[in-house]
Amino acid sequence: MQYMGSPQLHIGDVPRPLGVFIVLTFVWHHSCYALGATFFRSHKYSWIMTSAVLIVLGVICGALWPYDDIARSISSDTAINLVRVWDVIYIFLIALNFWLSYKFFCRQQVIGRFVNI
């Protein structure tokens, strides 16, 4: 008996720029939490503040996003090219987040338990 559910998708079915985009999204989130942990270093649960900032920024970006029919009318080639542009933007943002995290870390006085660095 053949299963009549939804068709199965395989990793090879996803276009390469979209796969790179998905991986870069996870790396970008990691860099945001690295930046947030460094920025909110004095707070005990810095991940909560970082998550709150990311949620607020997501809501603001979602509210400002234009609702129009352009996204429905573009071709698949144009969509893939837009994903490639966003890949480059993500790479820039990841580098910026880790650089800012490093700069915040260098500006703070780190006092160890036994050693003052």
JOWO-V402411 format. One record per residue. RES is the residue in three letters. SS is DSSP state (A for helix, B for strand, O for the rest). PHI is phi in whole degrees, -180 to 180 (* if undefined). BURIAL is I if it has 9 or more other C-alpha atoms within 8 Angstrom, else O. Layout:
<<RES,SS,PHI,BURIAL> <RES,SS,PHI,BURIAL>>
//
This chain:
<<MET,O,*,O> <GLN,O,-93,O> <TYR,O,-75,O> <MET,O,-108,O> <GLY,O,-83,O> <SER,O,-73,O> <PRO,O,-67,O> <GLN,O,-82,O> <LEU,O,-102,O> <HIS,O,-115,O> <ILE,A,-58,O> <GLY,A,-72,O> <ASP,A,-79,O> <VAL,O,-85,O> <PRO,O,-61,O> <ARG,A,-56,O> <PRO,A,-61,I> <LEU,A,-71,I> <GLY,A,-64,I> <VAL,A,-64,I> <PHE,A,-61,I> <ILE,A,-65,O> <VAL,A,-64,O> <LEU,A,-65,I> <THR,A,-64,I> <PHE,A,-66,O> <VAL,A,-67,I> <TRP,A,-64,I> <HIS,A,-61,O> <HIS,A,-61,O> <SER,A,-68,I> <CYS,A,-65,I> <TYR,A,-71,I> <ALA,A,-66,I> <LEU,A,-66,I> <GLY,A,-65,I> <ALA,A,-66,I> <THR,A,-78,I> <PHE,A,-70,O> <PHE,O,-96,I> <ARG,O,-63,I> <SER,O,-77,O> <HIS,O,-87,O> <LYS,O,-69,O> <TYR,O,-111,O> <SER,A,-69,I> <TRP,A,-68,I> <ILE,A,-69,O> <MET,A,-65,I> <THR,A,-64,I> <SER,A,-63,I> <ALA,A,-63,O> <VAL,A,-64,O> <LEU,A,-65,O> <ILE,A,-67,O> <VAL,A,-62,O> <LEU,A,-64,O> <GLY,A,-64,O> <VAL,A,-67,O> <ILE,A,-64,O> <CYS,A,-64,O> <GLY,A,-66,O> <ALA,A,-73,O> <LEU,A,-86,O> <TRP,O,-68,O> <PRO,O,-73,O> <TYR,O,-100,O> <ASP,O,-146,O> <ASP,O,-93,O> <ILE,A,-65,O> <ALA,A,-64,O> <ARG,A,-81,O> <SER,A,-102,O> <ILE,O,-82,O> <SER,O,-81,O> <SER,A,-69,O> <ASP,A,-65,O> <THR,A,-66,O> <ALA,A,-64,I> <ILE,A,-65,I> <ASN,A,-65,O> <LEU,A,-66,O> <VAL,A,-65,I> <ARG,A,-64,I> <VAL,A,-64,O> <TRP,A,-66,I> <ASP,A,-60,I> <VAL,A,-66,O> <ILE,A,-63,O> <TYR,A,-62,I> <ILE,A,-62,I> <PHE,A,-63,O> <LEU,A,-66,I> <ILE,A,-64,I> <ALA,A,-63,O> <LEU,A,-63,O> <ASN,A,-63,I> <PHE,A,-70,I> <TRP,A,-66,O> <LEU,A,-64,I> <SER,A,-62,I> <TYR,A,-63,O> <LYS,A,-64,O> <PHE,A,-63,I> <PHE,A,-65,O> <CYS,A,-69,O> <ARG,A,-80,O> <GLN,O,-90,O> <GLN,O,-85,O> <VAL,O,-100,O> <ILE,B,-110,O> <GLY,O,-82,O> <ARG,O,-70,O> <PHE,O,-116,O> <VAL,O,-126,O> <ASN,B,-97,O> <ILE,O,-90,O>>
//
